[in-house]
Amino acid sequence: MLDVNIKGTIFINPAVFPYLKTQGGTILNFGSDLASDPLPLLVHYAASKDAVQSFTRAVVREWGKYGIRVNAVLPAVWTPMIDGYRGNIEAESVEGHDFFMSDRVCLGEKFGDVEIDLVPVLAFLVSEASRWITGQLVPVNGGLSLVR
């Protein structure tokens, strides 16, 4: 988890920098609400996503002068990772997770849909319509957590 989330971000971002340096561009990293509001049994995930978010905010200070925008998206959408997490906990805990989510997610009481809820935001963030947005943590989470 640490290798994929932290090293993946801090090695891939600089790897694309030379290509973006001459013409500008956009990098989208993936953070998580769990970085600031972790759940039990997910401490490594929370720590790795916090590192991604800190890296994202720091690198814009270096790369903004080249017209490179870097943001971190914090999605709360249903993915195979959610299925895996739920598959590794007791049935009673799955019910508890469902109750927890129904109380926390303001829009719909569950995780969002990747295609309907996340992809349009990603398309916006890589478009020129978002040309003045950089260094931000962009929650796409139905109100699961409120980010400042």
LINHUZI-V612678 format. One record per helix or strand of 2 or more residues. SS is the DSSP state (alpha for helix, beta for strand). FROM is the first residue (numbers start at 1). LEN is the number of residues. If there is no record, write none. Layout:
BEGIN
<<SS | FROM | LEN> <SS | FROM | LEN>>
END
This chain:
BEGIN
<<alpha | 2 | 20> <beta | 25 | 6> <alpha | 33 | 3> <alpha | 43 | 24> <beta | 68 | 8> <alpha | 80 | 8> <alpha | 91 | 14> <alpha | 114 | 13> <alpha | 128 | 3> <beta | 137 | 4>>
END
